[in-house]
Amino acid sequence: MFVLCLISFNAKAQGELHEERELHNYNENSFGISLNSSGWGLDYRFSKRINHRNRYFFSVDYSFVKDPKEIKVINPYFESQKKFVYGKTYSFHQIRAGIGWQKTLFEKRDKGSISINYILSAGPVLGIAKPIYYEIVDSTETIGNIQYYYASEQLLDIDNHSASDIISKSAFYNGLTEIELKPGIFIKTGVSFDFSKNVLRTNTLEIGASIDTYLRPVEIMANNSKYFFWTIYLEYRFGSKYNANLHRDARKEARKNR
């Protein structure tokens, strides 16, 4: 990111500038796709101007959360050869709704440069924990020289089930009626780099970190409950900018012409 900024600054001395300056009095709708240290996520953000360098925004995002200890394995004793994570008891998802503040640290001097912004947001988070069912061998029978295995869909008990007892993970819909909700709060901070050449478009890379704190313990892997989740993320954002005052004036003019 630092190298990209230097390239944009050095470009001023190497040729003619495009004097199409960044808009300031605009609203912005943008969407984001992120990869983070515990999974991936999607989000929507709407921002409005406070002054020349400051904006506030509202955001909603969804994330799928994984545990760092997750390792997929295969049970070689069965023909299915489907991978599963031994020890994983819940799949965990989270939905955040936040309000935030954005401050421009370095603004664009022409449409080919990069602006750098500081981001800070906070708000409630709702965790959704769905128990995972597995096809687990619960009995065997030997007929002649052939051994038959009988399995049923069960929750994993690592004290009684080994990895060799599991044939595969069960269907996703198993456990939907047993979902547990985990309310909490989050804080998120980062730095974004807007490299869009069109002043009415948003194309940014955002890097930052967040912490989620839950009121009830969250279990993803067996016997490893947590209240806090730290995440480092990298996000690509895209969207559009529009001037609310111009849109309002256009509507007034249209009504006058009727």
C-alpha positions as CSV (number, residue, x, y, z in Angstrom):
1,M,0.0,0.0,0.0
2,F,2.8,2.4,0.8
3,V,4.5,1.7,-2.6
4,L,1.2,2.4,-4.3
5,C,0.9,5.8,-2.5
6,L,4.5,6.7,-3.5
7,I,3.7,5.9,-7.2
8,S,0.7,8.1,-7.1
9,F,2.6,11.0,-5.5
10,N,5.5,10.7,-7.9
11,A,3.2,10.8,-10.9
12,K,2.6,14.5,-10.3
13,A,6.1,15.3,-11.3
14,Q,6.1,13.1,-14.4
15,G,3.3,14.4,-16.5
16,E,0.2,16.5,-16.8
17,L,-2.3,16.2,-14.0
18,H,-6.0,15.4,-14.5
19,E,-7.6,18.2,-12.5
20,E,-10.8,16.3,-11.7
21,R,-10.8,16.6,-8.0
22,E,-12.5,14.3,-5.6
23,L,-16.1,15.2,-4.6
24,H,-16.8,16.1,-1.0
25,N,-20.5,16.8,-0.6
26,Y,-21.8,13.4,-1.6
27,N,-23.5,10.3,-0.2
28,E,-22.0,6.9,-0.9
29,N,-23.4,3.3,-1.3
30,S,-20.8,0.6,-1.3
31,F,-20.4,-3.1,-0.9
32,G,-17.5,-5.1,0.4
33,I,-16.0,-8.6,0.0
34,S,-13.5,-9.5,2.7
35,L,-11.0,-12.3,3.6
36,N,-10.0,-12.4,7.3
37,S,-8.0,-14.4,9.7
38,S,-11.1,-16.4,10.7
39,G,-13.0,-16.8,7.5
40,W,-14.7,-14.5,5.0
41,G,-17.5,-11.9,4.9
42,L,-19.8,-9.6,2.9
43,D,-21.0,-6.1,3.9
44,Y,-23.0,-3.0,2.9
45,R,-22.1,0.6,3.9
46,F,-23.9,3.9,3.5
47,S,-22.0,7.1,4.3
48,K,-22.8,10.8,4.5
49,R,-20.6,14.0,4.8
50,I,-19.9,15.8,8.1
51,N,-17.4,18.2,6.7
52,H,-14.5,18.4,4.2
53,R,-12.5,15.5,5.8
54,N,-15.0,13.7,8.0
55,R,-17.9,11.4,7.3
56,Y,-20.2,9.1,9.2
57,F,-21.6,5.8,8.0
58,F,-24.0,3.0,8.7
59,S,-23.0,-0.6,7.9
60,V,-24.4,-4.1,8.0
61,D,-22.2,-7.2,7.4
62,Y,-22.2,-10.9,7.5
63,S,-19.2,-13.2,8.4
64,F,-18.6,-16.9,8.5
65,V,-16.3,-17.6,11.4
66,K,-13.8,-20.5,11.5
67,D,-11.5,-21.6,14.3
68,P,-7.8,-21.6,13.7
69,K,-7.6,-25.2,14.9
70,E,-9.8,-26.5,12.1
71,I,-8.1,-29.2,10.0
72,K,-10.0,-31.2,7.5
73,V,-9.3,-35.0,7.5
74,I,-10.5,-38.1,5.7
75,N,-11.5,-41.4,7.2
76,P,-9.7,-44.0,4.9
77,Y,-11.8,-46.9,6.2
78,F,-14.9,-45.8,4.2
79,E,-15.6,-45.4,0.5
80,S,-17.2,-41.9,0.9
81,Q,-13.9,-40.2,1.3
82,K,-15.6,-37.0,2.3
83,K,-13.5,-34.5,4.3
84,F,-14.7,-33.3,7.7
85,V,-13.2,-31.3,10.6
86,Y,-12.8,-33.6,13.6
87,G,-13.7,-31.9,16.8
88,K,-15.9,-29.2,15.2
89,T,-19.2,-29.0,17.0
90,Y,-20.8,-25.8,15.7
91,S,-20.8,-23.8,12.5
92,F,-20.7,-20.1,13.5
93,H,-22.0,-17.1,11.6
94,Q,-22.2,-13.5,12.7
95,I,-24.3,-10.4,11.7
96,R,-23.1,-6.9,12.6
97,A,-25.0,-3.6,12.5
98,G,-22.8,-0.6,13.2
99,I,-22.3,3.1,13.0
100,G,-18.9,4.5,12.1
101,W,-16.7,7.5,11.4
102,Q,-14.4,8.0,8.4
103,K,-11.6,10.6,8.4
104,T,-9.6,11.5,5.2
105,L,-5.9,11.4,6.0
106,F,-4.7,12.2,2.5
107,E,-7.1,13.4,-0.2
108,K,-6.8,12.9,-4.0
109,R,-5.0,15.8,-5.8
110,D,-6.1,14.4,-9.2
111,K,-8.2,11.5,-10.4
112,G,-5.2,9.3,-10.9
113,S,-4.0,9.5,-7.3
114,I,-5.0,7.6,-4.2
115,S,-6.9,8.9,-1.1
116,I,-6.2,7.4,2.3
117,N,-8.9,7.2,5.0
118,Y,-9.1,6.1,8.6
119,I,-12.1,4.0,9.6
120,L,-13.7,3.4,13.0
121,S,-17.0,1.7,13.7
122,A,-18.9,-0.1,16.5
123,G,-22.3,-1.6,17.3
124,P,-24.2,-4.8,18.2
125,V,-23.3,-8.2,16.8
126,L,-25.5,-11.3,16.7
127,G,-23.8,-14.7,16.6
128,I,-25.6,-17.7,15.2
129,A,-24.3,-21.1,16.3
130,K,-25.7,-24.2,14.5
131,P,-24.8,-27.6,15.9
132,I,-23.1,-29.9,13.4
133,Y,-24.3,-33.5,12.9
134,Y,-22.1,-36.3,11.7
135,E,-22.8,-39.8,10.3
136,I,-21.2,-41.8,13.1
137,V,-20.8,-45.6,13.2
138,D,-22.7,-46.9,16.2
139,S,-22.6,-50.7,15.6
140,T,-21.0,-53.4,13.4
141,E,-21.9,-56.9,12.3
142,T,-19.8,-59.6,10.7
143,I,-21.5,-61.9,8.3
144,G,-19.1,-64.5,6.8
145,N,-15.9,-62.7,6.1
146,I,-17.5,-59.3,5.6
147,Q,-17.9,-56.7,8.3
148,Y,-20.9,-54.4,8.0
149,Y,-21.1,-50.9,9.6
150,Y,-24.3,-49.2,10.7
151,A,-24.3,-45.5,11.2
152,S,-26.7,-42.8,12.4
153,E,-26.7,-39.0,12.5
154,Q,-25.4,-37.8,15.8
155,L,-23.8,-34.9,17.5
156,L,-20.1,-35.3,18.1
157,D,-18.8,-36.4,21.5
158,I,-15.0,-36.4,21.4
159,D,-14.9,-38.4,24.6
160,N,-16.7,-41.3,23.0
161,H,-16.1,-40.8,19.2
162,S,-12.8,-41.0,17.5
163,A,-12.1,-39.8,13.9
164,S,-12.3,-43.3,12.7
165,D,-15.9,-43.6,13.8
166,I,-17.0,-40.7,11.5
167,I,-18.1,-41.5,7.9
168,S,-18.8,-37.9,6.9
169,K,-20.5,-34.7,8.0
170,S,-24.3,-34.8,7.8
171,A,-26.6,-32.6,5.7
172,F,-26.6,-28.8,6.5
173,Y,-30.3,-28.7,7.5
174,N,-29.7,-31.1,10.4
175,G,-29.5,-28.8,13.5
176,L,-31.4,-25.8,12.1
177,T,-34.0,-26.2,14.8
178,E,-31.3,-26.2,17.5
179,I,-29.7,-22.9,16.5
180,E,-28.3,-20.8,19.4
181,L,-28.2,-17.0,19.3
182,K,-25.2,-15.2,20.9
183,P,-25.6,-11.4,21.3
184,G,-22.6,-9.1,21.7
185,I,-20.8,-6.0,20.6
186,F,-18.0,-5.3,18.2
187,I,-15.4,-2.6,17.5
188,K,-13.7,-2.4,14.0
189,T,-10.9,-0.1,12.8
190,G,-8.9,0.1,9.6
191,V,-7.4,2.1,6.8
192,S,-8.8,2.3,3.3
193,F,-7.1,3.3,0.0
194,D,-9.4,4.7,-2.7
195,F,-7.8,4.2,-6.1
196,S,-10.9,4.9,-8.3
197,K,-10.3,7.1,-11.3
198,N,-14.0,8.0,-11.6
199,V,-15.0,10.5,-9.0
200,L,-18.5,9.0,-9.0
201,R,-17.3,5.5,-8.3
202,T,-15.8,3.8,-5.3
203,N,-13.0,1.3,-5.6
204,T,-11.0,0.8,-2.4
205,L,-8.8,-1.7,-0.5
206,E,-9.3,-1.7,3.2
207,I,-7.1,-3.4,5.8
208,G,-7.8,-3.5,9.5
209,A,-8.8,-5.4,12.6
210,S,-11.9,-6.0,14.7
211,I,-12.8,-7.5,18.1
212,D,-16.2,-9.2,18.8
213,T,-17.3,-9.7,22.4
214,Y,-20.2,-12.0,23.2
215,L,-22.3,-12.2,26.4
216,R,-22.5,-16.0,26.2
217,P,-19.6,-18.3,25.3
218,V,-19.2,-19.4,21.7
219,E,-18.1,-22.9,20.9
220,I,-16.8,-23.9,17.5
221,M,-14.4,-26.7,18.4
222,A,-15.3,-29.1,21.3
223,N,-14.2,-27.9,24.8
224,N,-12.9,-24.6,23.5
225,S,-15.5,-21.9,24.3
226,K,-14.6,-18.2,23.8
227,Y,-16.1,-14.8,24.6
228,F,-13.7,-12.8,22.4
229,F,-12.8,-13.1,18.8
230,W,-9.9,-11.1,17.3
231,T,-9.8,-10.7,13.5
232,I,-7.5,-9.1,10.9
233,Y,-9.1,-8.5,7.6
234,L,-8.5,-7.4,4.0
235,E,-11.5,-6.1,2.1
236,Y,-12.2,-4.9,-1.5
237,R,-15.0,-2.3,-1.7
238,F,-16.9,-1.0,-4.7
239,G,-19.9,1.3,-5.1
240,S,-21.1,4.7,-6.2
241,K,-21.2,8.3,-5.0
242,Y,-24.0,10.8,-5.6
243,N,-24.7,14.4,-4.6
244,A,-27.9,14.5,-2.6
245,N,-28.4,18.2,-3.1
246,L,-28.1,17.9,-6.9
247,H,-30.7,15.1,-6.9
248,R,-33.1,17.2,-4.8
249,D,-32.7,20.1,-7.1
250,A,-33.3,17.9,-10.1
251,R,-36.6,16.6,-8.6
252,K,-37.7,20.2,-7.9
253,E,-37.0,21.2,-11.5
254,A,-38.9,18.2,-12.8
255,R,-42.0,19.1,-10.7
256,K,-41.9,22.7,-12.0
257,N,-41.9,21.5,-15.6
258,R,-45.0,19.3,-15.1
